[in-house]
Amino acid sequence: MGNPIAVSKDLSQSAYDHLWMHFTRMSSYENAPVPTIVRGEGTYIYDDKGKKYLDGLAGLFVVQAGHGRRELAEVAAKQAAELAFFPIWSYAHPKAVELAERLAHYAPGDLNKVFFTTGGGEAVETAWKLAKQYHKLTGNHTKYKVISRAVAYHGTPQGALSITGLPALKAPFEPLVPGAHKVPNTNIYRAPIHGDDPEAFGRWAADQIEQEILFEGPETVAAVFLEPVQNAGGCFPPPPGYFQRVREICDQYGVLLVSDEVICAFGRLGTMFACDKFGYVPDIITCAKGMTSGYSPIGAAIVSDRIAEPFYKGDNTFLHGYTFGGHPVSAAVGLANLDIFEREGLNQHVLDNEANFLNTLQKLNDLPIVGDVRGNGFFYGIELVKDKTTKESFTDEESERILYGYVSKKLFEYGLYCRADDRGDPVIQLSPPLISDQATFDEIEGIIRQVLTEAWTKI
């Protein structure tokens, strides 16, 4: 036997030596400390030096009910003591059954079948595989392609990454799964047409999906994957009538509509499922993040009875699954989290306060570097520009120097954890816990104002 492992007292150095962080340029921390968060309480997080930060991103669009909810930790401990693990491969356990029933109750239309995963990317992967097999079981053997939008992010597994519309994220891993095609997104701020008419722009953007279906051949297209509010690029809400037109198109050509609500579900927009807010019923909802407020990992594809029906006949089987899908502890935490939603009225709190949040952020429009403030619910993006009149964006060098080299670091240094991102155009993204109030909004606006005022002097 070797010597006992000594616990490192320098967490930052140990993080650089051993913890391969996700979506992280590791060389950035060769000679710099790794930010290490040790505690959360309400809307705040604290680092290993005791410094306090406002969590302006709810972790990663996740911690809906806020940090430090002891009752969720206690539910997890109780469930782990009773039944820590059992798979749902041909077996059930009570919490998975109860959570599936509850999600079916919240979901619109006939979306009554819940296929659990452990995260959002797995849910998207599940939905594409399910769509392909559904079409095969119903006699449409050539339907396998998917359509999604430019700049959209749908996950990192090979299939989900193919659906993702961010070329830079895909290039290192190509060739990917074939058959994923892209259409324009709903960024009306940079609309190539109808930029002054949201309804006309929405119709145009939806009709691009029909054109792509016709170009590829309706007999080859299995599904369309869309986020209710697109995350990457900086929070693109749907224009009026957009999803109603998309639903018509999908029905006309026998294409499944997948609402990718990994971010937007569970109160982020003020409704349990975001499709309800925009008045459409998809064939599949993919969801994850906020289902447990991040206190334990889980995801799901929620499927309509019509799409599930062929899988419930004869010897047909969906040969797909995950070891930890529907994990007992995660399912128990999910149920308790949804109890908090109902008891505290978190969805209504978002609906009651979304206008205040937007109005507070729109004060930043007086800054020359702010081009657009957009979003919905408690989910907003602030697009940064070099010229407000022409909407001229930053060059790659300027983005690297100003967005990453200055804005991102200063926001954190001044006590705001959020995301500065240039997947698409440069944006600051905000998605605080759903318990946030006007004091939270004012604090966010104040820190961003200070940082962007300083950043403008460095262009």
Number of C-alpha atoms within 10 A of each C-alpha: 3 4 5 6 6 6 8 10 8 9 15 17 17 13 17 19 12 8 11 11 10 7 7 9 9 14 9 11 16 11 9 11 14 16 14 13 15 11 14 18 14 17 25 22 24 18 14 13 10 11 11 19 21 24 30 27 22 26 21 17 23 26 25 29 27 22 21 16 16 9 13 21 14 12 19 23 15 14 18 15 11 11 14 14 17 15 17 20 11 5 7 13 16 12 21 24 15 15 23 21 15 16 22 19 13 15 24 20 14 17 24 21 22 25 19 28 27 21 20 26 26 27 28 33 23 22 29 24 17 22 27 21 23 24 23 16 14 10 10 17 15 15 23 22 25 25 24 25 24 21 23 25 25 31 20 18 15 17 23 24 24 28 34 26 26 20 13 10 16 17 10 9 11 11 10 17 14 12 17 21 21 19 19 18 24 24 21 20 15 11 15 10 12 15 15 11 12 18 16 17 24 25 19 18 26 26 17 16 23 21 13 16 25 14 9 14 14 19 17 19 29 31 27 28 25 24 26 27 25 26 22 23 25 32 26 24 22 25 20 16 18 23 23 16 20 24 19 12 20 22 12 11 16 16 25 26 26 25 28 31 28 29 27 32 25 29 27 28 27 26 20 23 24 26 24 18 13 18 12 20 21 28 25 31 31 32 29 29 28 31 32 26 27 24 23 19 24 28 28 31 29 28 25 22 16 14 19 20 13 18 16 11 9 7 7 11 11 13 8 10 15 14 13 18 24 30 26 26 25 30 29 25 30 30 22 19 25 22 12 16 20 11 9 13 14 25 20 17 18 25 18 13 19 21 14 16 24 19 13 17 23 16 13 21 15 10 14 16 23 22 23 18 23 19 23 23 26 27 28 26 26 26 25 27 21 18 14 16 9 9 17 12 18 19 12 12 9 15 20 14 14 20 24 17 12 17 21 19 16 21 23 18 14 15 20 23 25 24 21 22 20 20 19 13 18 25 26 23 25 26 26 32 31 30 19 23 17 12 9 19 19 15 16 24 17 15 18 21 20 13 19 23 15 14 16 15 8 11 12
